[in-house]
């Protein structure tokens, strides 16, 4: 059996008439509550650390908690302060859920300890985090969602694990670049990708690379990484080689979650707006590329991790509500 398809719309504010505006407006001006978090640090087996930000009705150490729980994996250079994490976190905390925002290495505001950082196919760290969540709150009913880069890593891992992940009630991927090559080239060649989105990401990553170059001078081609003007150049110089790939294209090809959708055995929502400026519409997965456990939802608007609705600046309520409806169906 193939995946199911849903084209129900996201009612964007009237003035947000296209994907770039919907992407940027949600990040800059979308109304969302400010959700406070409590931080937990996890030491990893390789001598590094991962920071988890928690919120909910009880302490994250309360092993007897037997309610609903959600772990959120953020996007490229995101954190628990990202607009989508704040909106989703506040929505579910208000409904009595435990929420954990898992920071990838180096994304919590403090440099990680190793030359490596994070990448879009890091199944090992996804596995470590999810199993830590399960051990910590063993009686909770766990759900997981990933946004953009975090969504790709989560869906790749979900397909790799297959039936072994049946302890998760449901999974959701939001604005997921399931074909990293297609998304990488879109950001490489489009005007907005090359002159707006890419400089935004590189400015954040360049500061981290300068710190790593001082601490680990022989572990990467830091000069090439620091001089990169595109994500292709950056991933070719740093992300690919440092994480075990031959090049950016080798990394993108081998880490694309589209090759794992058929193997998913957990109820999974894949939500991508058809006007997402990062993801070519022609490359959206077709129903015959996914398993029967996968629901493909492709609204006509929403941008990349935007999905503002209502009037004025836009409310960031549609996405959390969409997640809640899906998760409620699979409790």
C-alpha positions as CSV (number, residue, x, y, z in Angstrom):
1,X,0.0,0.0,0.0
2,X,1.1,3.6,-0.7
3,X,1.1,6.7,1.4
4,X,-2.1,8.8,1.7
5,X,-2.3,12.4,0.3
6,X,-3.9,15.5,1.8
7,X,-4.0,18.9,0.0
8,X,-6.1,20.8,2.6
9,X,-4.9,24.5,2.7
10,X,-3.2,26.6,5.4
11,X,-5.1,29.9,5.4
12,X,-2.3,32.4,5.3
13,X,-2.8,36.1,6.0
14,X,-3.9,37.9,2.9
15,X,-0.8,40.1,2.7
16,X,1.4,37.0,2.8
17,X,0.7,36.0,-0.8
18,X,3.8,33.9,-1.6
19,X,6.3,31.5,-0.1
20,X,9.2,33.8,0.6
21,X,7.0,36.3,2.5
22,X,5.3,33.4,4.4
23,X,8.8,32.1,5.4
24,X,10.3,35.3,6.5
25,X,7.2,36.9,8.1
26,X,6.6,33.9,10.3
27,X,10.1,33.9,11.6
28,X,10.3,37.7,12.1
29,X,6.8,38.8,13.0
30,X,4.6,35.8,13.6
31,X,2.7,36.1,16.9
32,X,3.5,33.2,19.3
33,X,3.8,32.9,23.1
34,X,7.1,32.9,24.8
35,X,7.6,29.4,26.2
36,X,10.2,29.1,29.1
37,X,12.3,25.9,29.3
38,X,14.5,24.2,31.8
39,X,17.8,22.8,30.4
40,X,19.3,19.3,30.8
41,X,22.7,18.4,29.5
42,X,23.4,14.9,28.2
43,X,26.9,13.7,27.8
44,X,27.4,11.7,24.7
45,X,29.5,8.5,24.4
46,X,32.1,10.2,22.2
47,X,32.9,12.9,24.8
48,X,30.6,15.6,23.6
49,X,27.2,16.9,24.9
50,X,23.7,17.6,23.8
51,X,21.4,20.1,25.5
52,X,17.7,19.4,25.9
53,X,15.2,22.1,26.8
54,X,12.2,20.9,28.8
55,X,8.8,22.3,29.6
56,X,5.6,20.7,30.9
57,X,3.4,19.9,33.9
58,X,6.1,18.1,35.9
59,X,9.9,17.9,36.2
60,X,11.7,16.1,33.4
61,X,13.1,13.7,36.0
62,X,9.6,12.6,37.1
63,X,9.8,9.0,35.9
64,X,6.2,8.3,36.9
65,X,4.8,10.8,34.3
66,X,2.4,8.8,32.2
67,X,0.9,11.4,29.9
68,X,1.7,12.6,26.4
69,X,5.2,13.7,25.5
70,X,6.8,15.4,22.5
71,X,10.4,15.8,21.4
72,X,11.1,18.5,18.8
73,X,14.2,18.4,16.5
74,X,15.0,21.9,15.2
75,X,16.2,23.0,11.7
76,X,19.5,24.4,10.5
77,X,20.9,26.7,13.1
78,X,17.7,26.6,15.1
79,X,17.1,26.2,18.8
80,X,14.4,26.2,21.4
81,X,14.0,29.9,20.7
82,X,13.1,29.3,17.1
83,X,9.6,30.6,16.2
84,X,8.3,27.1,15.4
85,X,9.7,25.6,18.6
86,X,8.2,28.3,20.7
87,X,4.8,28.0,19.0
88,X,4.7,24.2,19.1
89,X,6.1,23.9,22.6
90,X,3.7,26.4,24.1
91,X,0.7,24.8,22.4
92,X,1.4,21.3,23.7
93,X,2.5,22.5,27.2
94,X,-0.8,24.3,27.5
95,X,-2.5,21.0,26.9
96,X,-0.6,19.1,29.6
97,X,2.1,17.6,27.5
98,X,5.8,17.2,28.4
99,X,7.8,18.9,25.7
100,X,11.6,18.5,25.0
101,X,13.4,20.5,22.4
102,X,16.6,18.6,21.5
103,X,19.4,20.8,20.4
104,X,21.8,19.4,17.9
105,X,25.5,19.8,18.7
106,X,26.6,23.4,19.0
107,X,23.1,24.8,18.7
108,X,22.2,25.5,22.3
109,X,24.3,28.7,22.6
110,X,27.5,27.0,23.7
111,X,30.2,25.4,21.4
112,X,30.3,21.7,21.5
113,X,33.5,19.9,22.4
114,X,34.5,18.2,19.2
115,X,35.5,19.3,15.7
116,X,32.3,17.7,14.4
117,X,29.0,19.3,14.8
118,X,25.6,18.2,13.4
119,X,24.3,17.3,10.0
120,X,21.0,16.3,8.3
121,X,21.4,12.6,8.5
122,X,22.7,12.1,12.0
123,X,20.8,9.0,12.9
124,X,23.3,8.3,15.8
125,X,22.4,11.4,17.7
126,X,18.7,11.0,16.9
127,X,18.8,7.5,18.3
128,X,20.8,8.6,21.4
129,X,18.3,11.4,22.2
130,X,15.1,9.4,21.6
131,X,16.3,6.5,23.7
132,X,17.4,8.9,26.5
133,X,13.8,10.4,26.4
134,X,12.4,6.9,26.7
135,X,14.6,5.9,29.6
136,X,13.9,9.1,31.4
137,X,10.1,9.1,31.1
138,X,9.4,5.4,30.4
139,X,5.6,5.6,31.1
140,X,5.0,8.5,28.8
141,X,3.4,8.1,25.4
142,X,6.1,9.6,23.1
143,X,5.8,11.5,19.9
144,X,8.5,13.2,17.8
145,X,8.6,16.0,15.3
146,X,11.4,17.5,13.2
147,X,11.5,20.7,11.3
148,X,13.5,21.1,8.1
149,X,17.0,19.7,8.7
150,X,15.8,18.1,11.9
151,X,12.8,16.6,10.1
152,X,15.0,15.0,7.4
153,X,17.2,13.4,10.1
154,X,14.2,12.2,12.0
155,X,12.4,10.7,8.9
156,X,15.6,9.0,7.8
157,X,16.1,7.5,11.2
158,X,12.4,6.5,11.3
159,X,12.7,4.6,8.1
160,X,16.0,3.0,9.1
161,X,14.5,1.7,12.3
162,X,11.3,0.4,10.8
163,X,9.3,-1.7,13.3
164,X,11.9,-1.3,16.0
165,X,10.5,2.2,16.6
166,X,7.0,1.1,17.4
167,X,7.3,2.5,21.0
168,X,6.8,5.9,19.4
169,X,3.1,6.8,19.0
170,X,3.6,9.0,16.0
171,X,6.2,11.1,14.1
172,X,5.9,14.3,12.0
173,X,8.3,16.0,9.6
174,X,7.7,19.7,8.9
175,X,9.1,21.4,5.8
176,X,11.5,18.5,5.3
177,X,14.0,18.7,2.5
178,X,13.6,15.0,1.7
179,X,15.9,15.4,-1.4
180,X,18.9,17.3,0.0
181,X,20.5,17.5,-3.5
182,X,17.4,19.3,-4.9
183,X,17.2,21.6,-1.9
184,X,20.9,22.3,-2.0
185,X,20.8,23.3,-5.6
186,X,17.7,25.4,-5.2
187,X,19.5,27.4,-2.5
188,X,22.6,27.5,-4.7
189,X,20.9,28.8,-7.9
190,X,17.8,30.9,-6.9
191,X,18.2,34.6,-6.2
192,X,16.6,34.4,-2.7
193,X,18.5,31.3,-1.9
194,X,21.9,32.7,-2.9
195,X,21.5,36.2,-1.6
196,X,19.1,35.9,1.4
197,X,18.8,32.5,2.9
198,X,22.3,31.2,2.4
199,X,24.1,34.3,3.8
200,X,21.8,34.1,6.8
201,X,22.8,30.5,7.5
202,X,26.5,31.0,6.7
203,X,26.8,34.0,9.0
204,X,25.7,31.9,11.9
205,X,27.8,28.9,11.0
206,X,30.9,31.0,10.3
207,X,31.3,32.1,13.9
208,X,31.2,28.5,15.0
209,X,33.8,27.5,12.4
210,X,36.2,30.2,13.7
211,X,36.0,28.8,17.2
212,X,36.6,25.3,15.9
213,X,39.5,26.4,13.7
214,X,41.3,27.6,16.8
215,X,40.5,24.5,18.8
216,X,41.1,21.9,16.1
217,X,43.4,23.5,13.5
218,X,44.2,20.2,11.7
219,X,40.8,18.6,11.7
220,X,39.3,20.3,8.6
221,X,39.9,22.7,5.8
222,X,38.9,25.7,7.9
223,X,40.0,28.3,5.4
224,X,37.8,26.9,2.7
225,X,34.9,26.6,5.1
226,X,35.3,30.1,6.3
227,X,35.5,31.4,2.8
228,X,32.4,29.5,1.6
229,X,29.8,31.6,-0.1
230,X,27.3,28.8,-0.7
231,X,26.0,25.8,1.3
232,X,27.5,23.6,-1.4
233,X,31.0,25.1,-0.8
234,X,30.5,24.9,3.0
235,X,29.3,21.3,3.0
236,X,32.1,20.4,0.6
237,X,34.7,21.9,2.9
238,X,33.4,21.0,6.3
239,X,30.0,19.2,6.9
240,X,30.7,16.3,4.4
241,X,34.3,15.4,5.2
242,X,34.2,16.0,9.0
243,X,31.2,13.7,9.2
244,X,32.5,10.9,7.0
245,X,31.4,11.8,3.5
246,X,33.5,12.4,0.4
247,X,31.9,15.6,-0.6
248,X,28.7,17.8,-0.3
249,X,27.0,15.7,-3.0
250,X,27.9,12.5,-1.3
251,X,26.6,13.8,2.0
252,X,23.4,15.1,0.4
253,X,22.7,12.0,-1.6
254,X,23.3,9.5,1.2
255,X,21.4,11.5,3.9
256,X,18.3,12.3,1.9
257,X,15.2,10.9,3.8
258,X,13.3,10.3,0.5
259,X,15.1,6.9,0.2
260,X,13.7,5.8,3.6
261,X,10.0,6.8,3.3
262,X,8.9,3.4,2.0
263,X,10.4,1.7,5.2
264,X,8.5,3.8,7.7
265,X,6.4,1.6,10.1
266,X,5.3,4.3,12.6
267,X,2.3,6.7,11.9
268,X,4.1,9.6,10.2
269,X,3.0,13.0,8.9
270,X,5.1,14.7,6.2
271,X,3.9,18.3,5.9
272,X,5.4,20.5,3.1
273,X,3.9,23.6,1.6
274,X,3.7,23.5,-2.2
275,X,5.2,27.0,-2.2
276,X,8.1,26.2,0.1
277,X,11.0,28.2,-1.4
278,X,13.6,25.7,-0.3
279,X,11.9,22.6,-1.8
280,X,11.1,22.2,-5.5
281,X,7.5,21.3,-5.9
282,X,8.3,18.8,-8.6
283,X,10.4,16.8,-6.1
284,X,7.7,16.3,-3.5
285,X,7.4,12.6,-2.7
286,X,4.5,10.9,-4.4
287,X,2.2,8.5,-2.6
288,X,3.9,5.5,-4.2
289,X,7.2,6.5,-2.6
290,X,6.0,6.1,0.9
291,X,4.6,3.3,3.1
292,X,1.0,3.0,4.2
293,X,2.0,4.5,7.5
294,X,2.8,7.9,5.9
295,X,0.4,10.8,5.4
296,X,1.6,13.4,2.9
297,X,0.1,16.8,3.5
298,X,0.9,19.4,0.9
299,X,-1.0,22.7,1.5
300,X,-0.7,25.3,-1.3
301,X,0.8,27.9,1.1
302,X,2.9,28.1,4.2
303,X,6.4,28.8,3.0
304,X,9.3,27.1,4.7
305,X,8.5,26.4,8.4
306,X,6.1,29.3,8.3
307,X,2.4,28.3,8.2
308,X,1.2,31.6,9.7
309,X,-2.6,32.0,9.6
310,X,-5.3,34.6,10.6
311,X,-4.9,38.3,10.1
312,X,-2.4,41.1,10.9
313,X,1.1,39.8,11.5
314,X,-0.2,36.2,11.4
315,X,-0.7,33.7,14.2
316,X,1.6,30.7,14.5
317,X,-1.3,28.5,15.6
318,X,-2.1,26.5,12.5
319,X,1.0,24.2,12.6
320,X,0.7,23.2,16.3
321,X,-3.0,22.5,15.8
322,X,-2.2,20.4,12.7
323,X,0.3,18.4,14.7
324,X,-2.2,18.0,17.6
325,X,-4.9,16.6,15.3
326,X,-2.5,14.1,13.8
327,X,-1.0,13.0,17.1
328,X,-4.4,12.7,18.7
329,X,-5.4,10.2,16.0
330,X,-2.5,8.0,17.0
331,X,-2.6,8.0,20.8
